[in-house]
């Protein structure tokens, strides 16, 4: 592909050249690549132009305005594109041959439930003959053989490259974060279906206000080419999104409380192994058993089923498969034998998620004591710390406050913020491993221990370091 074809604009003949790749990282530049210099959180990409050229970049695209005289660096074209960050997705899609046009792509957004819903969809959609693509917090690639990633949604170039690599995939299920939507990472993707799970407080360190956070989520439902929107009717924000959908988008709804939703479920009973459901839908009705805890997971199941019904998967087949649904690592993941306390590891790191997890567990009458071990992340929304302390105090019999990912903040300062909402916890043990060990030594058979905040994570961020650490591994050793 020539540079003029990539940019869809006329360039002086001396600027046009064949290109072999795109990258945002000067260290990854290979001869023949185009380097895109964007503004970063610490340094602007322009400071790395020299490094990119030394590594063989044959052109540079930059966001900052430049004069006509700056259009060549040596013999290398340096082209200014206004609002480049929002154009990268389309540029990358063009370079890779618009790979999303050849797949049915389902994007899932919301504060909580994205990972659970995408993994449920991938489990149901994948067959021996038809692998399902998956991208999100736990990795990317073919379901069952994911490669680990860093962000919920990668940068636009990596995302388009991944879609191109998964050329034989019919269905691709993606978590779509609010950051990705604001930063234009999913621009250039033709989403077939968009799913909204819910909206509650999170990421206010980035978005600043709930209105801005909500506006970010809305972007998924106004992208061009979207055909279907699947909305949680029990969520107030979801109702607002539903009311403002384009007439060209088919709305589908699911609910635990509104019988007029396209998919509605009534919970007949909860137990420590999940719940029994009566399911009613425009595609048929039935009874089923879900192996997942709590109302919020029933809601996640309904979101997935709504998509699957709409895609033509038979109701009878799905209800038969539902009891064998595998839990997502670190999402209300149960560990322990009958002669031990029941341990639940969950990613709940927001007030709403922690409240829903504790409420779900408190519904099981056979519990003696409900323990809650949690902390809050550093360099993130301070306002949620007091709220999470209040929630733990309200719903748990025993509260252990510990570290999460302190990052560059003082561990004690974070704990002090939590203590405003929970002034008399059972214990404060900053070292997370020691806190888990203490809790499991003190908990009795019949108790349930919720270890919240980190879920699947296999690291702990302290300062600039990402140190190996896993709640699941510590619990596994203790209960082996």
N, C-alpha and C positions, 0 to 999 in steps of 0.2 A: 504494500500500500504506500502511496506517495503522501507527502505531508499535505498537499492541497486536497487530496481525497479525504484525509483524516479530518481536516478542519472545515471542509466544505466552503472554502473561500479562496479567492484568487491571491496568489503570492507572486512576487518577482521570481523569474525563472531561476535565479541564482539561489533562492531559498528552497526550491522544491527538491526533495530527495526521498529515496525509498527508506521506510522505517521498519524496524524489526520488533519493537517492543515499547511499552510505556512504563514509567515508574515515578513514584513520588519520593523515593529514597535514593539519594545520590550514591550510596554505598552499593546499591543493587544495579546500578547502570552497567549495561553491557554495550559493546560497540554496535551502533545502529539504533540505539534506543532514543526515545524522546523523554527528556526530564521535565517534569511539571513542578515548578517552584511555587509552593503555596505558603501562606502565613501559618505558622504553627503556634502552639501554646507557649513555647520557650523562645524559639528563633524562627525567623522567616526563611522559607526555602531558598530565597535569593542568595543567602550566605553560602549555600552549598553548590552554587552553579559552577564555580571553578572546579570543585571536586568531580562533579558530574561530567564536565568536559574532559577532564583528565582520564576518566574511565571510559570515554568513547561516545558520549552523547552526541548525536548529530543535529539536534535541535533542542531548544528550550522554550517552554511555554510559561509565562509568568503573569501574575495577577496585577502587579503594580503597574501604573502607567509608565511608559517609557517614551523618549523622544525618537524621532525618525533616525537620528544618528546612532542610536543604541540598538538598532535592529540587527547588527552583526557583532558577534564577539569573535574576533579573528575571522574565520570563514563560516562560523556557525550561526544560523538564524536564531534570534531571540525575539519571540513574538508575544506581544501583550494581548491578553483577552480579558475584557471586563467581566467580573463575576465568574472567574475561572472555576472556583470551587464548586459552583452549581452546574457547570458544564462538563465536568470530568466524567460523570456517569454516561452521558450521551456520547462523548468522545470515545470512551473505552468500549461502549456497546458497539459503536461503528467499527472500531478496530477489530473486535472479536467476532464480527458478523452478526450482531444482534442475537445472541444465543437464547435470550428469554422468549423470543418469538416461537421457538420450537418446543416449548414446555408449558405445562400448566403450573403456574407459580402461585402458591398460597402464602400470603404474608400475614403474620400474626403479631399484633401489637397490643399493648396494655401494660399496666404497672406490674401486675402479678399474673402468672399462669402461662406466659409465652412459651417457656421451655416445656412445661407439661403438655400443653396442647399440641405443639409441633411434634413432640416425640410420640404422642398418641396417634396423630395422623400418620406419621411415618411407619409406625408398627402396623397399622391397618392397611396402608397403601402398598407396602412392600410385598412382593411375591418373588418366588424363585426366578420367574421369567421377566419380572419388571421391577428393578431396584428403584428405591425412592431416594431422592436427594434430600439432604437436611443441612441446615445452617443455623447456628445459634450459639448460645452460651457454652454448651458442652462440646462444640467443635463443628466441623464441616466435612462434607463428602457424602458417601453412600451410607445410609442408615445401617448401623451394625459395624461399620469400619471407619469411624470418624477420625479425622486428624484434629488435634487440639489447636484452637485459635486463641487470640488475645481479646478481641472485642466481640460483643454479641453480633454486630453486623460489621464486616470488614470494610476497608476503604473501597471506593468505587472501582478502581482498577482490578484489585484482587477479586472483588465480587464478580465482575464480568469475566475474568479469566477462569474462575471456578465454574461458572455457568457454562462456559465453552468446553471445559474439560469433561463435564458431565453430559456429554452429547447424547448418550443413549437413555437418559432418564426422562420418563414421561411426566412424573410429578416431582416438584421441588417445593419443599416446605421451609419457610424462612421465619426466624424471629426478626422483627423490625423494630429497632430501638428508636426512642425519640431523638437521641443524638444523631443517628444515621439519617433521619428524616430532615432535621434542621440543616445538617451539613451536606445534604444532597447525595449521600452515598448510594441511594437506591434509584436515583434519577437514571433514566435509560432502561429500566426494567419494566416489562409489560406484565403487571400483576393481573392474574385471572380473578383471584378471590382475595379479599382482605377481611381479617377477623379482628374484632375488638373484644378483649376479655374484661377489662375494667380500667378505672382510673382512680388512683389515690395518691397521697403525698409521696413523692420521691424526686430525686435529681434537682431539688430546688437550688442547690449550690451552682447548677449550670443554667437552669431555665429562669430562676429567680422568683417566678410567680406560678401559681397553679393555672392561671389563664394561658400563660405562655407555654406551659407544659402540655395543656390540653390542645392548644393550637398546633403544636408539633405533631401530636398523635393524629389530629384531623387530616394532616397532609396525605396520609396513606389512602384515605377514602376519597381524595379528589385527584389522584394521579390519573393521567390519560390511560385509556385502554382497560381500566378496571371494569369487570363485568358484574361481580357479585360482592355484596358486603354482608358479613355474618356478625350480628350485633347482640351483645348481652343486654336483654331487656330489663334486667334487674339493676342495672347500673345507670345512675342519673346521667352521667356523661354519655353513655351509650345511647340513651334516648335522644339526647341532643344531636349526636352524630346521625342517628337514624332520620331525624326530622329534616336534616339539611343535606341528605344525599342527592346527587344528581339524578334526574329522571332516567338517565341511561343505565344506571346501576340497579341491579335486582337486589332488593333487601330481603334478608332472612334473619329470623330472630330465634333466640332460645331463652328459657327462663325456668327458674325453680318455683316461681310464685304466680306467674301470669299464664293462665290456661289458654290465652289467645295467641301465644307465641307459636312459631312454626314447629319448634321442638320444646316440649314441656315435660318435666319429670316430677313425680311425687315420691319422696323418700318414705318407704314403709318402715325401715328400721336401720339403726346404726349399730355396729359392733366394732370390736378392736380389729377385725379383719376386713372392714370396709362398710358397705351398706347395700340394702336391697331397694330396687327402684321400680316404680311403675312409670313406663315411658309412653307418652302420647305425642304423635307427630302427624304432619300432613302426608307422610309416607307409610303410616301404619303405627300400631301400638304394640306393647309387649311388656313382659317382666324381665328383669335382669339383675345380676349381682355385679357390683363394682368392687374391686379389691382395694380401692383408694380411700383414704380417710377424708371425712368432712364435707360439708356443703360446698365449699369453694372448689373441691376436686370434682364434685358432681357437676358443678357449673362448667369446669374444664372439659369433662367428658361430653357434656351437651354441645359445647362449642365444636368439638371434633366430630361428633355424630352429625351435626347439622351440615358441615362441609361434606362429609362422606355420603350422606343421603342425597345431597344435591348432585354429587358426582356420579351417582348411580350405583353405589355399593348397596347390596340387598340388606334390608333391615334384619331379617332372620339370621343372616351370616354374621352381622356385626354384634347382635345380642348374644350369639353363641360364643363369639371370640372375647367378648368384654371381660368375663371372669378371669381370663388368663392374661389380661393386660399387665405388662411388666412395669413396675414403678420406675420413675426416672431417678437416677442417682442423685442423692441429696435433696430430693423433693418429697417430704413426708416419708422418708425411707425408714422402714422398721428394722431394728436389729435386736436380737435377744431371744432366748429360749424360755420355756414355760417356768423354769426354776430361777429366772433372773428378772430384774426390772425390765420393762419394755422401754427401749430407747428409740426415739424418733429424731432423725437428723433432717433438718430443713433449712432452706436458703432464706427463710423469712428475715429480711433486713429492713423492712419498712413497718411503720405502725400498723397499717391495715393488714399486712401479711402476718405479723406476729399475733395480732388479735384473732384473725381467722384460724390460725394454727392452734392456738390455745383453746378457742371455742370448740373447734372440731374435736380435740382430744377430751375436753371436759364433758362431752355428750355421752361418753362411755361410762356407765354407772359402776362398772367393776373396778374402776381406778380407786386406789387408796389415797395417794398423794400425787399431785401433778407438779413436777419440777420444771423450771424454765431457766436454762443457762444461755446467756446472750451477752453481747457487747454491741458497740456501734463503731462504724468506720471513721477514721480520721480524714481530714480534708474534705469532708462532705457536709451535708445539711445538718447544722447543729440543732436546729429546732425540733428535729424528730427524736432526739435523745430523751428528753424529759417525757415525751409522749409514750415512748416505748417502755420507759420505766413505770409509768402509770398503768400501762396495759398489763405488764408482767405482774405488778402488785395486785391488780384487780382480779386476774384470772388464775394465777398459779398459787399453789400452797407453799411452795419453796422457790425462792429466786436466788440464783447465783449470777453475779455480775462479773464479767471478765473482759478481756481484750477481744476485738474482732481484727480488723486491719488498722492499726494505729496510724500507719503512714508517717507523716511528718508532724503529727500532733503528739502532745504528751498523753501517755496512757491514763495518767491520773486525772488530767483535765477532762478527758472524755468520760471517765467513770463518774467524776463529780457532776457532770451535766445529767447523767442518767439518774444519779442519786437524788436529784431534785424531784423527780417523779416517783422514786422508790427509795425513801430515806432509810428504811430498815430491812434490807435484804437478808436472806439467810447467811450469805457470805459474799465477800468481795475478794476475788482471787485473780489478779491481773494476768498471770501466766495461764494461757488457755489450756494447755495440756494438764497442768496441775489442777485447774478448776474442773476439768472433765473427770480426772481421776478421783478427786474428792467427792464429786457428786455421785459417781457410780459406786463408790464405797459406802456412801451414806444411804442411798436409795435402797428400798426393800422390794421383795417380790410383791407384786400388786401395784407398785408405783409405776408411773409413766414419766420419763425424762425427755423433755424437748430440748435439743441442742440446736440453737437457732443462729442464723446469720451467715454461715459460710457454705453450708450444703456440700456441693460437689468439689469445692475448691481444694486444691492440693498444695497450697502455699499460704503464707502469711506475710503481708506487706508491713515492714517496719523500717522507717526511714526510706532510703533509696533501695533497700534490699527486698527481694522476694524470696523468703526462706521456705524450704520444704516443710509443709505442715498439713495434716488432714484430720478433720474431726472423725471421719469414717475409720481411718487407720488406728487412731488412738482408742476409739471405742472397740474396734475389732480385737485389738490386743488385750484390752481389759476384760472382754467377755468371752474370749476363746476358751 
